[in-house]
């Protein structure tokens, strides 16, 4: 993948990070920024509710084995 920064101040910031020895390359600066963005992305209410329900199911002992789940999904969606 090729990425071109169109804002000079961003390109300057990336170069400064590499020149300061904080990152080995421009690619590493961009990757670190994307990782941070991914980690900070807020979850919507529906996703949070699904996570909470899943945790409650586990607490109640309602979890299923991964192989069982995968088999059920294959049967449901891959016919």
Secondary structure, 3 states (H helix, E strand, C coil): CCCCCCCHHHHHHHHHHHHCCCCCCHHHHHHHHHHHHHHHCCCCHHHHHHHHHHHHHHHCCCCCCHHHHHHHHHHHHCC
